[in-house]
Amino acid sequence: MANVYTGTATISDQTGITNLVRTAYDKYVEFALRSEPQWRSVCDKRPVDVTNPGSSVVFAIHSDLANATTALTENVDPDAVALSNPSTVSVTLNEYGNAVLTTEKLALQSLSAIDPAVADIVAFNMRNSLDSLVSTTANAGTNTLTYAGSTGTFGGNVNTVTSSTYMTSPAIRKVVAKLRANSAVPLAQGLYGVMIHPDVSMDLRAESGAGGWRSPHEYSGSSSIWNGVVGIYEGCFFIETPRTYSATDGSSSAKVHRTVVLGKQAIAEAVAREPGVVIGPVTDKLERFRPIGWKGLLGWAIYRQEALYRIHTSASQ
């Protein structure tokens, strides 16, 4: 008599114990790929002495007197001059937040622990959302340098940027010269900060040659290296991040990247409530619904326009 095999499936000469063979699942669930939020780290102007709670915070900036270059007459009392009215920058405070409501049944039946995952996702959503808000503020700056070929035009139209207009060293030099001419204070260690997309950074580094760049450890201690810094060049340190803004609004729908170069106090931030994760109360009759979210009350604005420039280029990839 022929052998009858007991295996994993039922076939002509084999008995299968199919009820004991099941698909296996890894209970450890990975999160989506995430880039590190960067923009809020450059908001270095904040209120110092606020008079009262309010819906907005108004900052004031004094103007200097005109230079006194005429020699005084020995026996003449000079006329007094008037101080200029300070200019103001207003930051509107808005409430931001998001929430997730999970059920007790999901927690009891889920293959993987759901509560820690929800907390992590909500916390990253907070950082991600705030980063996007600051990026939007930075891209509202009025100073631009637009490249429509080899020539850069200050204040040029973004729709003139072609698909083959890449970032080059002259673009960085021109903006740095403008910032210095505006008396803009460098952001850190005598250097202006540049928020640059990796594709744009690749074009610049390929153009500049190996001798142009210096790695972070060559110019700063480990405690002061900014997250994402890839090197320094032409008076700037470069933070490489995919979180810069881009749109297909160039010539013939070319993709145009916005590279932002900034000094100190380019962006102001006012906070009435620092954003944070909130575990909501369980208030339903059977205690089945579990809320978790984040909230904050804050806002941003360009504080010194003369300390922020935006460069419009495409990228080779």
Backbone bond lengths (Angstrom), bond angles and torsions (degrees), N, CA, C in turn:
res aa  C-N    CA-C-N  psi(-1)  N-CA   C-N-CA  omega(-1)  CA-C   N-CA-C  phi
1 M - - - 1.452 - - 1.526 109.63 -
2 A 1.320 115.72 133.55 1.460 120.68 -178.17 1.525 110.86 -70.69
3 N 1.334 114.62 148.73 1.468 119.84 176.65 1.526 111.13 -66.97
4 V 1.311 114.71 141.13 1.466 121.02 172.03 1.522 107.12 -109.31
5 Y 1.298 115.16 119.04 1.469 120.25 -175.53 1.527 111.03 -90.77
6 T 1.290 114.29 140.96 1.462 120.93 173.64 1.528 107.75 -102.87
7 G 1.315 115.51 114.00 1.464 119.54 -175.58 1.517 112.22 -133.00
8 T 1.335 114.43 -152.10 1.462 119.89 -174.83 1.514 113.01 -92.88
9 A 1.324 117.86 -9.32 1.462 119.94 -179.03 1.514 109.45 -143.17
10 T 1.335 116.93 155.38 1.453 122.55 179.06 1.519 109.08 -93.44
11 I 1.333 116.95 117.06 1.465 122.93 175.16 1.524 108.07 -131.51
12 S 1.337 118.31 -172.33 1.465 121.27 -170.48 1.526 112.99 -59.01
13 D 1.318 118.77 -38.98 1.461 120.09 -177.79 1.530 111.78 -119.61
14 Q 1.315 116.58 24.09 1.463 119.44 -175.55 1.515 110.49 -143.72
15 T 1.321 116.27 130.71 1.459 121.87 175.00 1.526 109.39 -92.31
16 G 1.298 116.63 130.95 1.464 119.73 -178.32 1.520 112.15 -108.21
17 I 1.333 115.76 134.00 1.468 120.50 174.05 1.525 106.85 -95.47
18 T 1.307 114.93 74.98 1.464 120.07 -172.31 1.525 113.10 -71.85
19 N 1.324 117.77 -25.08 1.462 119.20 -178.76 1.528 112.73 -69.41
20 L 1.333 117.02 -16.26 1.457 120.05 -179.30 1.531 112.35 -99.81
21 V 1.313 117.67 -3.51 1.468 121.27 -179.55 1.520 108.67 -107.80
22 R 1.308 116.34 116.16 1.449 121.61 -176.12 1.522 111.04 -132.11
23 T 1.324 116.23 156.42 1.460 121.29 174.44 1.517 109.75 -67.43
24 A 1.326 116.84 135.71 1.462 121.74 178.83 1.533 109.73 -95.22
25 Y 1.314 116.42 144.38 1.464 122.42 179.02 1.522 110.19 -124.37
26 D 1.287 116.32 140.15 1.455 121.00 172.56 1.527 107.77 -79.79
27 K 1.308 117.50 120.08 1.460 121.21 -177.12 1.521 112.67 -76.03
28 Y 1.323 115.95 -11.89 1.459 118.90 177.15 1.533 108.51 -87.16
29 V 1.310 117.00 111.49 1.460 122.13 -176.53 1.532 109.05 -100.28
30 E 1.316 116.79 122.50 1.461 121.88 179.78 1.533 110.42 -76.87
31 F 1.335 115.25 158.67 1.452 121.12 175.21 1.526 109.98 -93.54
32 A 1.324 115.76 163.98 1.462 120.63 176.81 1.526 110.10 -63.03
33 L 1.334 116.59 156.67 1.463 120.23 175.45 1.524 109.45 -62.40
34 R 1.317 116.32 135.70 1.460 121.25 -175.81 1.525 110.61 -131.01
35 S 1.310 116.40 134.93 1.455 120.29 170.05 1.518 108.76 -90.62
36 E 1.314 116.22 152.58 1.458 120.95 -175.87 1.530 110.59 -77.29
37 P 1.327 118.13 125.67 1.472 119.93 174.53 1.524 110.89 -58.29
38 Q 1.340 116.97 136.42 1.452 121.47 -174.13 1.520 113.79 -126.88
39 W 1.322 118.03 -30.21 1.450 120.89 -164.20 1.524 113.95 -66.31
40 R 1.319 117.45 -37.59 1.464 118.16 -175.43 1.524 111.86 -65.26
41 S 1.325 117.37 -22.60 1.463 120.95 -179.08 1.523 112.58 -66.98
42 V 1.339 118.22 -18.71 1.469 120.22 -179.59 1.527 112.14 -96.80
43 C 1.334 118.15 3.39 1.476 121.21 176.46 1.525 107.69 -85.20
44 D 1.316 116.90 86.81 1.456 120.42 -171.99 1.523 113.88 -102.45
45 K 1.328 118.90 2.08 1.455 121.13 175.14 1.516 109.20 -105.41
46 R 1.342 115.70 120.98 1.463 121.15 -178.91 1.529 109.56 -135.24
47 P 1.325 118.20 158.61 1.464 120.02 178.71 1.526 111.27 -58.57
48 V 1.340 115.57 145.20 1.459 121.22 179.95 1.519 111.53 -104.98
49 D 1.325 117.80 -43.37 1.465 121.55 -176.00 1.524 108.69 -146.44
50 V 1.322 116.40 87.80 1.465 121.59 -175.65 1.523 110.08 -82.11
51 T 1.326 116.29 136.44 1.471 120.81 -177.15 1.517 112.71 -70.06
52 N 1.334 116.94 -38.66 1.471 120.03 -173.22 1.520 109.46 -166.68
53 P 1.331 117.61 161.89 1.464 119.62 171.97 1.530 109.65 -62.26
54 G 1.331 116.37 149.22 1.456 119.27 -179.91 1.505 111.78 -168.11
55 S 1.322 114.93 176.53 1.465 120.64 -179.38 1.516 112.40 -82.20
56 S 1.314 117.18 -12.79 1.458 122.13 177.19 1.516 108.93 -152.26
57 V 1.325 115.34 163.85 1.462 121.63 176.45 1.518 107.36 -122.74
58 V 1.322 117.00 128.60 1.458 122.12 -179.92 1.520 109.05 -105.19
59 F 1.331 115.65 121.74 1.454 122.44 174.83 1.528 108.50 -96.32
60 A 1.316 116.88 148.26 1.469 121.43 178.30 1.524 109.73 -123.42
61 I 1.333 115.89 145.40 1.461 122.27 179.91 1.524 108.48 -129.08
62 H 1.321 116.15 121.02 1.462 120.45 177.47 1.524 110.79 -70.14
63 S 1.323 116.04 149.27 1.458 122.40 170.50 1.518 108.81 -100.38
64 D 1.326 117.46 145.04 1.463 121.17 178.35 1.519 110.74 -80.69
65 L 1.320 114.70 159.13 1.458 120.55 173.92 1.520 110.53 -72.89
66 A 1.328 115.59 154.36 1.463 119.83 173.35 1.526 109.14 -65.67
67 N 1.327 116.91 148.34 1.462 121.15 -179.53 1.533 111.02 -59.46
68 A 1.309 115.61 136.22 1.473 121.30 176.68 1.521 107.89 -97.56
69 T 1.320 117.05 96.78 1.468 121.65 -173.24 1.521 113.32 -110.04
70 T 1.344 117.25 -0.09 1.461 120.67 178.09 1.522 109.71 -92.01
71 A 1.317 116.91 132.09 1.464 121.11 -179.52 1.531 110.78 -64.14
72 L 1.315 116.50 143.32 1.457 121.44 178.06 1.532 110.44 -75.74
73 T 1.328 114.97 147.37 1.460 120.71 172.28 1.517 108.51 -88.36
74 E 1.316 115.60 133.42 1.463 120.36 -170.59 1.518 113.47 -55.40
75 N 1.337 117.91 -41.70 1.459 120.66 -174.01 1.527 113.30 -107.47
76 V 1.323 116.63 22.01 1.466 121.19 -179.99 1.529 109.29 -123.01
77 D 1.329 115.46 127.05 1.459 120.68 176.60 1.535 108.45 -79.03
78 P 1.337 119.78 120.00 1.467 120.16 -176.61 1.526 111.87 -66.52
79 D 1.327 115.09 150.75 1.461 120.11 176.59 1.527 110.25 -71.13
80 A 1.312 115.72 142.05 1.457 120.53 175.54 1.526 109.93 -74.37
81 V 1.300 116.07 149.67 1.467 121.58 178.03 1.522 108.54 -114.38
82 A 1.315 115.68 155.75 1.465 121.06 -177.95 1.521 111.00 -89.39
83 L 1.311 115.06 142.42 1.465 120.05 171.27 1.528 109.27 -73.51
84 S 1.317 116.37 147.43 1.461 120.56 176.93 1.519 110.28 -77.52
85 N 1.315 115.37 151.82 1.451 120.33 176.26 1.528 108.93 -67.81
86 P 1.346 119.87 129.13 1.468 120.21 179.97 1.529 111.50 -59.00
87 S 1.323 115.96 143.74 1.462 120.28 171.96 1.524 108.58 -80.88
88 T 1.316 116.92 157.86 1.458 120.85 -176.42 1.526 111.51 -128.45
89 V 1.310 114.89 151.52 1.466 123.11 173.52 1.522 106.89 -129.57
90 S 1.314 116.89 125.98 1.461 121.46 -178.32 1.531 110.53 -106.59
91 V 1.319 115.14 131.82 1.467 121.77 175.89 1.525 107.97 -111.84
92 T 1.319 116.56 116.08 1.460 121.35 178.53 1.521 110.01 -82.48
93 L 1.324 116.04 131.22 1.461 121.03 178.97 1.527 109.79 -89.81
94 N 1.299 115.76 126.51 1.463 121.79 177.78 1.516 109.66 -123.30
95 E 1.321 114.88 152.07 1.458 120.62 177.03 1.522 108.76 -91.36
96 Y 1.311 115.67 128.63 1.461 121.70 178.27 1.524 108.77 -124.67
97 G 1.316 116.08 151.15 1.457 119.01 178.44 1.514 112.04 174.47
98 N 1.316 114.30 172.76 1.456 122.17 179.17 1.520 107.58 -156.20
99 A 1.322 117.61 157.15 1.467 119.96 -176.98 1.524 110.96 -148.00
100 V 1.321 114.95 150.54 1.464 123.34 176.46 1.527 107.46 -127.65
101 L 1.319 116.02 138.98 1.464 121.12 179.82 1.530 108.02 -123.73
102 T 1.309 116.57 107.26 1.466 120.94 179.04 1.525 110.27 -100.58
103 T 1.311 115.29 160.41 1.464 120.29 -179.10 1.526 110.76 -102.31
104 E 1.297 115.57 155.52 1.457 120.94 176.86 1.525 110.87 -63.57
105 K 1.322 116.80 -34.69 1.465 120.18 -179.86 1.515 111.10 -63.18
106 L 1.341 116.59 -39.81 1.462 119.57 177.58 1.525 110.21 -61.12
107 A 1.329 117.39 -45.29 1.461 121.01 -179.25 1.521 111.38 -61.22
108 L 1.336 117.42 -36.41 1.459 121.61 -177.06 1.528 112.75 -78.42
109 Q 1.328 117.11 -27.53 1.463 120.17 -174.16 1.528 113.79 -107.85
110 S 1.310 118.04 -5.93 1.458 120.59 -176.69 1.524 111.41 -69.69
111 L 1.326 116.29 139.18 1.466 122.29 176.85 1.522 111.15 -61.34
112 S 1.332 115.90 -39.76 1.460 121.68 -179.06 1.523 109.11 -115.73
113 A 1.318 117.02 151.81 1.463 121.25 179.36 1.531 109.70 -58.51
114 I 1.313 116.99 120.02 1.451 121.00 -172.34 1.522 112.74 -88.91
115 D 1.335 118.48 -33.85 1.465 120.88 -174.55 1.531 112.82 -61.96
116 P 1.350 119.83 -47.49 1.471 118.55 178.16 1.535 112.51 -62.18
117 A 1.327 116.77 -35.06 1.458 120.12 179.45 1.523 111.01 -66.94
118 V 1.327 116.54 -43.26 1.461 120.31 179.25 1.522 110.26 -62.45
119 A 1.322 117.43 -42.39 1.461 121.16 179.67 1.524 110.96 -61.25
120 D 1.318 116.49 -43.12 1.465 120.61 179.64 1.522 111.15 -65.46
121 I 1.331 116.72 -43.51 1.467 121.25 -178.84 1.519 110.69 -65.17
122 V 1.312 117.27 -41.45 1.469 120.94 179.35 1.527 110.44 -65.79
123 A 1.340 116.98 -42.78 1.464 120.46 -179.42 1.530 111.25 -63.41
124 F 1.329 116.56 -40.99 1.469 118.31 178.68 1.519 110.75 -69.91
125 N 1.328 117.53 -35.32 1.455 120.27 176.91 1.523 110.84 -59.67
126 M 1.332 116.67 -36.54 1.461 120.66 176.93 1.528 110.53 -62.68
127 R 1.315 117.42 -51.81 1.466 120.68 -178.51 1.526 111.07 -64.38
128 N 1.311 115.89 -39.22 1.461 121.14 -179.09 1.532 110.85 -65.37
129 S 1.318 116.64 -43.63 1.460 121.56 -178.35 1.522 111.29 -66.37
130 L 1.328 116.94 -44.32 1.460 120.71 179.25 1.521 110.84 -63.02
131 D 1.324 116.46 -40.27 1.460 120.75 178.72 1.525 110.98 -61.01
132 S 1.314 116.40 -41.12 1.464 121.15 179.22 1.526 110.91 -64.82
133 L 1.324 117.36 -38.19 1.461 120.91 179.87 1.522 111.45 -65.67
134 V 1.331 117.15 -41.79 1.465 120.01 178.67 1.529 110.48 -67.84
135 S 1.330 117.02 -39.90 1.463 120.85 177.57 1.524 111.13 -59.42
136 T 1.328 116.21 -42.06 1.467 120.33 177.91 1.523 111.03 -61.73
137 T 1.328 116.78 -39.81 1.463 121.00 177.73 1.524 110.73 -63.27
138 A 1.333 116.79 -45.61 1.464 120.56 -178.82 1.521 111.32 -62.23
139 N 1.324 116.52 -35.08 1.464 119.85 -178.20 1.522 112.78 -78.86
140 A 1.327 116.91 -0.43 1.461 120.72 174.79 1.526 111.83 -92.85
141 G 1.332 117.28 3.48 1.463 120.48 177.97 1.523 111.43 -60.82
142 T 1.329 116.55 150.06 1.465 120.89 -174.56 1.520 113.62 -91.45
143 N 1.344 118.35 -12.55 1.464 120.85 -177.45 1.527 110.24 -95.12
144 T 1.320 116.75 119.82 1.463 120.94 -177.46 1.524 110.79 -133.90
145 L 1.321 114.93 153.49 1.460 123.15 171.14 1.524 106.51 -127.94
146 T 1.317 117.22 114.71 1.462 122.29 -173.47 1.517 109.97 -112.19
147 Y 1.338 115.85 129.99 1.467 120.96 179.41 1.523 109.75 -105.58
148 A 1.341 115.30 122.85 1.464 121.91 176.39 1.520 108.13 -119.39
149 G 1.316 116.79 54.46 1.457 122.53 -172.20 1.512 107.56 122.16
150 S 1.328 117.27 -142.39 1.461 120.88 -178.03 1.523 112.64 -82.98
151 T 1.324 117.37 -11.16 1.460 121.51 -176.09 1.522 110.61 -104.05
152 G 1.326 115.19 129.50 1.453 120.00 176.20 1.514 110.62 -98.75
153 T 1.332 115.93 136.73 1.463 121.53 -178.88 1.514 109.26 -120.45
154 F 1.334 116.20 123.72 1.454 119.50 175.28 1.528 108.57 -71.31
155 G 1.336 115.17 126.99 1.454 120.31 -178.99 1.515 114.48 78.19
156 G 1.340 118.41 11.43 1.462 121.11 -178.79 1.515 112.69 -69.46
157 N 1.317 116.02 162.20 1.464 121.87 -179.44 1.527 110.69 -76.50
158 V 1.330 116.20 133.44 1.457 120.33 -177.92 1.521 111.62 -65.40
159 N 1.340 117.99 -24.78 1.467 120.21 -178.12 1.524 113.12 -73.86
160 T 1.346 117.27 1.11 1.465 119.96 175.18 1.523 112.29 -93.85
161 V 1.324 118.51 -7.44 1.461 122.03 -178.62 1.526 109.58 -71.43
162 T 1.322 116.83 126.62 1.458 121.31 -179.97 1.532 110.37 -93.86
163 S 1.310 115.43 168.61 1.468 120.33 -178.16 1.526 112.50 -71.88
164 S 1.319 118.33 -9.46 1.472 121.55 -179.47 1.524 112.41 -114.66
165 T 1.321 116.84 21.69 1.464 121.81 178.57 1.517 108.47 -98.69
166 Y 1.331 116.66 99.03 1.463 120.76 -173.17 1.532 111.09 -101.82
167 M 1.327 115.03 162.20 1.458 121.53 178.08 1.529 110.29 -67.79
168 T 1.324 116.70 134.87 1.461 122.56 178.26 1.519 109.91 -134.44
169 S 1.320 116.17 167.95 1.459 121.35 179.57 1.523 113.62 -59.19
170 P 1.358 120.09 -41.18 1.467 118.49 179.44 1.524 113.78 -56.13
171 A 1.332 117.84 -33.39 1.466 119.66 179.15 1.524 110.74 -62.78
172 I 1.338 117.00 -44.08 1.461 120.49 178.51 1.520 110.20 -65.78
173 R 1.336 117.19 -42.81 1.467 120.16 -179.26 1.523 111.55 -61.90
174 K 1.328 117.07 -40.82 1.465 120.56 -179.24 1.524 111.56 -63.63
175 V 1.326 116.24 -43.50 1.468 119.76 -178.44 1.527 110.34 -69.62
176 V 1.324 117.55 -41.57 1.468 120.56 177.87 1.524 110.16 -60.69
177 A 1.324 116.96 -40.25 1.459 120.24 177.79 1.528 111.01 -62.11
178 K 1.330 116.73 -40.86 1.466 120.38 178.07 1.527 111.18 -64.64
179 L 1.322 116.82 -43.62 1.456 120.52 179.72 1.528 110.89 -61.58
180 R 1.328 116.58 -43.57 1.465 119.69 178.87 1.520 110.98 -67.14
181 A 1.325 116.92 -37.90 1.456 120.12 177.31 1.530 111.40 -65.18
182 N 1.337 116.37 -29.44 1.468 121.10 177.63 1.527 112.77 -82.53
183 S 1.339 117.03 0.76 1.468 123.02 -175.93 1.519 112.12 63.38
184 A 1.325 117.12 24.82 1.463 120.58 177.37 1.528 109.55 -66.96
185 V 1.321 115.91 132.39 1.462 121.10 -178.61 1.533 109.29 -79.03
186 P 1.337 118.84 131.70 1.473 120.23 177.00 1.519 111.73 -55.18
187 L 1.311 115.54 152.30 1.465 120.71 -174.30 1.519 112.70 -74.23
188 A 1.336 117.45 -38.30 1.465 120.51 -177.95 1.519 109.64 -160.57
189 Q 1.333 116.17 135.81 1.456 123.05 173.55 1.526 112.73 52.74
190 G 1.341 116.44 38.44 1.455 120.83 178.22 1.507 114.52 74.93
191 L 1.330 117.73 12.50 1.459 122.14 -176.04 1.525 110.21 -122.74
192 Y 1.319 116.22 143.65 1.461 121.20 170.93 1.529 108.67 -81.00
193 G 1.318 116.29 153.21 1.456 121.14 179.98 1.514 111.50 -96.30
194 V 1.322 116.30 142.74 1.465 121.94 178.92 1.517 109.04 -126.90
195 M 1.335 115.80 122.63 1.463 121.26 172.91 1.524 106.56 -96.92
196 I 1.327 116.32 112.88 1.464 120.78 -170.06 1.525 110.45 -132.87
197 H 1.325 116.62 138.70 1.467 121.50 178.01 1.531 109.42 -71.00
198 P 1.343 118.89 144.90 1.466 120.75 -179.70 1.527 113.87 -54.15
199 D 1.339 118.04 -38.00 1.469 119.90 179.17 1.519 111.38 -65.72
200 V 1.317 116.98 -39.25 1.460 121.24 178.78 1.524 109.95 -70.86
201 S 1.321 116.41 -40.37 1.455 121.42 177.70 1.525 111.11 -60.34
202 M 1.322 116.81 -39.64 1.459 120.15 179.40 1.516 111.07 -60.80
203 D 1.331 117.10 -43.11 1.464 120.30 178.81 1.524 111.41 -62.71
204 L 1.318 116.69 -42.91 1.462 120.15 -178.93 1.519 111.17 -66.44
205 R 1.320 117.28 -43.71 1.460 120.01 -178.19 1.527 111.75 -69.53
206 A 1.321 116.54 -32.69 1.461 119.24 176.32 1.520 110.64 -68.49
207 E 1.316 117.04 -36.28 1.463 121.50 -179.46 1.518 112.26 -74.08
208 S 1.341 115.82 -35.71 1.459 118.83 -171.94 1.520 113.57 -78.57
209 G 1.327 118.19 -21.96 1.449 120.60 179.21 1.515 111.68 88.03
210 A 1.314 115.34 161.40 1.464 120.50 -174.12 1.518 112.74 -65.58
211 G 1.351 118.10 -27.01 1.456 120.43 -176.82 1.510 114.36 -78.72
212 G 1.322 117.82 -9.73 1.458 120.54 -173.92 1.511 114.31 -83.21
213 W 1.322 116.40 -28.93 1.464 119.90 -172.00 1.520 111.73 -98.91
214 R 1.331 116.11 148.58 1.456 122.36 171.08 1.514 108.77 -125.69
215 S 1.309 116.29 139.32 1.459 120.74 -178.61 1.524 110.38 -74.98
216 P 1.348 117.88 158.20 1.467 120.34 -177.19 1.518 114.55 -54.45
217 H 1.341 118.08 -39.95 1.470 119.15 -175.26 1.512 112.34 -68.39
218 E 1.335 117.87 -13.35 1.447 120.62 -179.03 1.516 112.99 -83.40
219 Y 1.350 117.43 -14.30 1.457 118.19 -177.49 1.519 113.98 -130.28
220 S 1.328 118.98 3.18 1.458 119.05 178.30 1.513 110.25 -156.09
221 G 1.344 115.15 157.72 1.441 120.40 174.09 1.508 111.29 -72.90
222 S 1.320 116.77 159.89 1.465 120.41 -175.62 1.520 112.18 -62.67
223 S 1.343 117.87 -25.73 1.454 120.14 -177.70 1.520 112.78 -73.90
224 S 1.333 117.85 -17.01 1.458 120.10 -175.46 1.520 113.12 -117.05
225 I 1.316 118.19 13.24 1.461 120.80 176.59 1.527 108.79 -75.23
226 W 1.315 116.67 125.64 1.467 120.86 178.91 1.518 109.11 -74.37
227 N 1.308 115.81 141.99 1.451 120.81 179.24 1.519 110.46 -62.30
228 G 1.321 117.46 126.62 1.456 121.42 178.58 1.512 114.90 92.85
229 V 1.340 118.46 -3.35 1.465 120.45 -178.72 1.524 109.71 -67.46
230 V 1.338 115.95 129.24 1.462 120.55 -179.47 1.520 112.04 -106.95
231 G 1.320 118.29 -10.68 1.450 120.52 178.54 1.513 111.50 157.00
232 I 1.326 116.13 -177.79 1.462 121.47 176.08 1.512 109.64 -124.30
233 Y 1.333 114.58 152.46 1.462 120.02 -178.27 1.519 108.27 -168.65
234 E 1.318 117.45 136.24 1.465 123.42 175.07 1.530 113.19 54.02
235 G 1.344 116.33 40.18 1.455 120.08 176.38 1.516 115.18 80.09
236 C 1.326 117.39 15.95 1.471 121.41 -177.98 1.528 109.92 -133.94
237 F 1.321 115.55 152.06 1.464 119.18 164.61 1.522 107.38 -106.98
238 F 1.319 115.41 142.34 1.457 121.86 -169.60 1.526 110.49 -109.68
239 I 1.340 115.64 123.49 1.460 122.38 174.66 1.531 107.04 -102.17
240 E 1.316 115.05 111.48 1.460 120.55 -177.55 1.523 109.03 -86.76
241 T 1.322 116.79 120.69 1.460 121.06 -176.17 1.523 110.53 -151.81
242 P 1.338 118.08 140.32 1.464 120.46 174.60 1.519 112.62 -77.39
243 R 1.346 117.69 3.78 1.458 121.94 -175.03 1.522 113.65 -90.36
244 T 1.312 117.90 8.27 1.460 119.21 172.10 1.524 109.51 -75.56
245 Y 1.330 116.13 155.10 1.467 120.74 -175.66 1.524 110.71 -82.88
246 S 1.322 116.14 141.77 1.466 121.98 173.81 1.521 108.56 -146.13
247 A 1.319 115.82 154.98 1.462 120.95 179.43 1.523 108.54 -156.22
248 T 1.328 116.28 155.92 1.469 121.29 178.72 1.527 108.99 -87.89
249 D 1.330 115.78 60.42 1.454 120.95 -177.44 1.522 112.66 -117.13
250 G 1.348 116.27 21.44 1.454 120.33 176.09 1.521 112.03 -89.58
251 S 1.311 116.03 -167.50 1.455 121.33 178.13 1.523 110.11 -63.84
252 S 1.334 117.19 132.00 1.474 122.44 -178.08 1.530 111.11 54.56
253 S 1.315 116.24 39.35 1.472 124.11 179.28 1.527 112.65 60.74
254 A 1.321 117.44 31.99 1.462 121.26 175.68 1.524 109.59 -65.02
255 K 1.323 115.81 145.11 1.457 121.02 177.88 1.518 109.28 -77.96
256 V 1.313 116.09 121.90 1.462 121.69 -177.01 1.526 109.25 -110.00
257 H 1.340 115.66 123.95 1.465 121.95 176.73 1.517 109.77 -93.83
258 R 1.332 115.84 143.57 1.459 122.37 175.54 1.529 108.50 -105.86
259 T 1.327 115.86 111.34 1.457 122.04 174.28 1.522 107.80 -98.81
260 V 1.320 116.99 125.74 1.465 121.28 -174.32 1.531 109.24 -107.22
261 V 1.336 115.66 127.01 1.463 123.00 177.27 1.524 106.92 -114.57
262 L 1.319 117.33 128.87 1.457 118.77 -173.53 1.513 112.71 -146.96
263 G 1.342 113.99 155.17 1.448 122.08 175.24 1.515 110.10 -111.93
264 K 1.332 115.87 -165.95 1.459 120.32 -179.78 1.524 111.40 -66.37
265 Q 1.317 114.59 147.28 1.462 124.44 175.71 1.531 112.38 59.36
266 A 1.315 116.81 27.56 1.470 119.30 175.03 1.525 110.17 -68.85
267 I 1.327 117.19 -38.41 1.464 121.73 -176.51 1.522 109.10 -125.40
268 A 1.338 116.13 131.25 1.460 122.11 176.64 1.521 109.88 -101.37
269 E 1.321 115.41 144.29 1.463 122.32 176.86 1.523 108.73 -128.42
270 A 1.312 116.20 131.57 1.459 121.57 174.90 1.524 108.40 -121.82
271 V 1.318 116.57 133.30 1.467 122.00 -174.15 1.519 109.81 -127.54
272 A 1.323 116.80 121.73 1.464 121.23 171.36 1.522 110.22 -94.16
273 R 1.319 116.61 -35.26 1.464 121.87 173.92 1.522 107.81 -137.80
274 E 1.324 115.92 117.26 1.461 120.30 178.90 1.531 109.44 -63.17
275 P 1.332 118.32 129.95 1.464 120.00 -179.47 1.528 111.80 -58.56
276 G 1.310 115.22 142.19 1.455 120.48 178.68 1.517 111.08 -163.18
277 V 1.326 115.54 162.73 1.462 121.67 179.58 1.526 109.40 -76.14
278 V 1.325 115.81 139.54 1.463 122.36 -178.38 1.533 108.87 -123.43
279 I 1.316 116.70 126.34 1.467 121.79 173.12 1.526 106.45 -94.75
280 G 1.324 117.01 109.73 1.451 120.80 -176.53 1.521 112.75 -75.90
281 P 1.309 117.44 159.06 1.467 120.55 179.66 1.536 111.77 -75.17
282 V 1.313 115.76 147.22 1.464 121.29 174.60 1.527 106.84 -86.90
283 T 1.325 116.38 110.73 1.471 120.22 -171.92 1.524 114.15 -119.35
284 D 1.345 117.83 -2.54 1.461 117.39 -179.81 1.527 110.27 -74.13
285 K 1.318 116.65 163.55 1.467 122.24 -171.66 1.519 113.37 -60.27
286 L 1.331 117.22 -36.04 1.464 120.49 -175.89 1.527 112.70 -107.33
287 E 1.322 117.43 8.92 1.463 123.09 177.68 1.526 112.27 54.50
288 R 1.321 114.97 51.69 1.469 120.05 -177.90 1.526 113.54 -108.04
289 F 1.323 118.29 -17.78 1.466 121.25 -172.13 1.527 109.86 -110.34
290 R 1.336 115.65 125.29 1.455 121.85 -171.22 1.531 110.81 -117.96
291 P 1.330 117.84 109.16 1.461 120.82 -178.22 1.529 112.50 -90.46
292 I 1.327 115.21 141.24 1.463 121.78 171.22 1.522 107.18 -146.39
293 G 1.299 115.95 140.69 1.456 119.38 -178.37 1.514 111.35 -164.52
294 W 1.326 115.79 -165.69 1.462 120.46 175.62 1.517 108.57 -142.28
295 K 1.309 115.88 155.94 1.460 119.91 177.83 1.523 109.71 -154.59
296 G 1.322 114.82 159.07 1.451 121.35 176.91 1.513 109.49 -165.01
297 L 1.315 116.96 158.91 1.460 122.93 177.42 1.521 107.04 -128.19
298 L 1.329 117.13 106.35 1.455 121.18 -173.59 1.523 110.84 -164.15
299 G 1.319 116.23 176.29 1.461 120.21 179.93 1.512 111.43 -165.60
300 W 1.330 115.37 169.76 1.453 122.32 -176.76 1.530 110.16 -140.09
301 A 1.326 115.21 158.55 1.455 121.17 174.40 1.523 108.39 -160.50
302 I 1.335 116.32 155.00 1.462 120.02 171.12 1.521 107.61 -66.46
303 Y 1.315 117.30 122.22 1.469 121.46 -178.48 1.530 111.40 -91.95
304 R 1.308 116.93 -46.87 1.464 121.39 177.05 1.531 108.46 -125.89
305 Q 1.324 115.99 101.97 1.459 120.37 179.36 1.524 111.03 -59.30
306 E 1.332 116.70 -34.41 1.465 120.48 -177.18 1.526 112.63 -70.32
307 A 1.342 117.49 -7.46 1.465 121.45 179.62 1.525 112.00 -104.39
308 L 1.329 118.86 12.31 1.462 121.17 -177.27 1.529 110.47 -141.80
309 Y 1.318 115.23 127.93 1.470 121.89 175.09 1.521 109.43 -130.27
310 R 1.305 114.84 148.80 1.468 121.60 179.55 1.524 107.97 -122.05
311 I 1.345 116.70 128.69 1.466 122.27 -179.17 1.520 108.69 -105.69
312 H 1.330 116.14 127.52 1.475 122.49 -179.71 1.529 109.64 -101.85
313 T 1.321 117.03 116.01 1.464 122.50 175.46 1.526 108.69 -143.86
314 S 1.318 115.49 170.36 1.471 120.23 168.78 1.533 107.51 -98.90
315 A 1.318 116.47 -168.11 1.476 121.12 178.21 1.513 108.08 -142.70
316 S 1.331 115.28 155.41 1.468 119.36 -174.71 1.521 112.78 -77.71
317 Q 1.340 117.72 -11.66 1.467 119.27 177.82 1.519 110.76 -143.48
